[in-house]
């Protein structure tokens, strides 16, 4: 039992170590992506800072607006990165030419996903932390009301749901070697649109609000804003945290199951090959 | 139940690939509707083409053997290896490895096998050691255990110590292939699948890889399935050989047994003679032609 657990942990760690080694080797691209992310996040948050000038009004609570957009930018960067890391794992392997080697290894898919998820959470926490630090250089913000512990709890609970989404989306590159990754980007773009990243979901047309209600990102953002802007306590946030955890717990095995189905189909159709 | 005598039993395996004409399902539906309404222009194009990659293939490999599958490009060798290595599900038939079914007992089978493919499948930016540690951990071997062993195998294969931390992409194909073999050895498979491991290697690298294959069989309790289109390699390494042509096995025996099939008037034939006699094709010439066609196609595309 203990030996099996050790082997499973070692197998999960194989993905964590491999991915950090890849980040290290592709450090140039990582820097480019980081610079781009800092610039694009700043440009969104500056809209909040400039809202008074844009509308020629002095009644606007600039601090509130900047933090509102800042939370949107950072949370989305984190969640989207998590989603990318998970959903593109098959595409990475295809691109490197290692997909058959990895899928031939005696590793349960759940163990593989666990390793991929641990890496994605660690990496995106670091990446988003650097962006947050860069933002702090540009804005003097008042976080005196913020409940940081509550914000972290919401983010971790939401991570579980987003990982599940990523696993489901990762089936697409398995099924469609040439267009699968583009399809995952469409899924991600749709989540960005409907989840209220930079605006309240109430401004969306009614039919889009339906999708807002089933997107986990909507609840993560709502919880983060409540914690950071209004200092909501853990008890106040429990109506958000529990459903997120529950959704993640339900969706995770469904995601792994769907991945297994996709893998079986790919093995029947001969779609695991390097060139699709 | 574990079978201690037969390492690999391939039983009536068939794999057919359906290739459509590059049209998606929507175009196919629209075309079918058009044809049903009588507005189609001319005769309907065939919608799909079935390619029989492996056609009712059966053979048994005994424990400790080096068994060769010999055939030209496109004969179904790699598809067969994919089926054996759990990467492809056959349409018919089945495969057992030491008595375990590759579908029913997938995880058990995966622990017993490893594969070296014609294209060294590595993370090219990572170093040999990083790739090897990744591979070892996937098979549950700790880095502490795998590290010294990996160095030993790589040194034996002639890789310099200072090249072990350089990115794989900076290494020659021969060196990459040696690392691929080292990676497979590291997990101590009892059935090793070598899918054209020496294709594209220079003669020296080829000889070194062949020596390692022989050494593996002599020093480890390993059974080896080797696919190749190199007649000399098959003759030198294999205990028995199956000749595969258009997805079918046309003959299987020891190299001497195969040669005896076509020996006449005291002339001792080569395996190349055997292949030509049995299939009516020239293995090497066909490949050369294919390469020429591919080169021409690239030129046209460019």
Contacts between the chains, C-beta under 8 A, distances in Angstrom:
chain1	res1	chain2	res2	distance
A	7	B	140	3.7
A	10	B	137	5.2
A	10	B	140	5.7
A	10	B	141	7.8
A	10	B	142	6.3
A	11	B	137	6.3
A	11	B	138	5.9
A	11	B	140	6.3
A	13	B	137	6.2
A	14	B	133	8.0
A	14	B	134	5.5
A	14	B	137	3.4
A	14	B	138	5.0
A	17	B	133	7.0
A	17	B	134	6.9
A	17	B	137	7.1
A	18	B	123	7.0
A	18	B	126	7.5
A	18	B	130	7.5
A	18	B	134	4.6
A	21	B	123	7.8
A	21	B	126	5.5
A	21	B	130	4.9
A	21	B	134	7.9
A	22	B	123	6.4
A	22	B	125	6.6
A	22	B	126	6.8
A	25	B	125	4.0
A	25	B	126	6.2
A	25	B	167	6.7
A	26	B	125	6.3
A	96	B	121	8.0
A	96	B	122	7.5
A	96	B	123	5.1
A	96	B	124	6.7
A	97	B	119	6.3
A	97	B	121	5.1
A	97	B	122	7.4
A	97	B	124	7.9
A	98	B	121	4.9
A	98	B	122	6.6
A	98	B	123	6.1
A	100	B	82	7.6
A	100	B	85	7.9
A	100	B	87	5.4
A	100	B	115	7.9
A	100	B	117	7.0
A	100	B	121	6.3
A	101	B	115	7.8
A	101	B	117	8.0
A	101	B	121	4.5
A	101	B	135	7.5
A	102	B	138	7.1
A	103	B	87	6.7
A	104	B	85	5.5
A	104	B	86	6.2
A	104	B	87	5.8
A	104	B	110	6.4
A	104	B	113	7.8
A	104	B	114	8.0
A	104	B	115	6.4
A	105	B	110	6.6
A	105	B	135	7.7
A	105	B	138	3.9
A	105	B	139	6.3
A	106	B	107	5.4
A	106	B	110	3.8
A	106	B	111	4.5
A	106	B	138	7.7
A	106	B	139	6.5
A	106	B	140	7.6
A	107	B	138	5.7
A	108	B	107	7.4
A	264	B	89	7.0
A	267	B	86	7.8
A	267	B	87	6.4
A	267	B	88	5.4
A	267	B	89	4.6
A	268	B	88	7.8
A	268	B	89	4.7
A	270	B	15	7.7
A	270	B	17	5.7
A	270	B	79	7.6
A	270	B	82	7.7
A	270	B	88	5.8
A	272	B	82	7.8
A	272	B	87	5.5
A	272	B	88	7.3
A	274	B	119	6.7
A	274	B	121	7.5
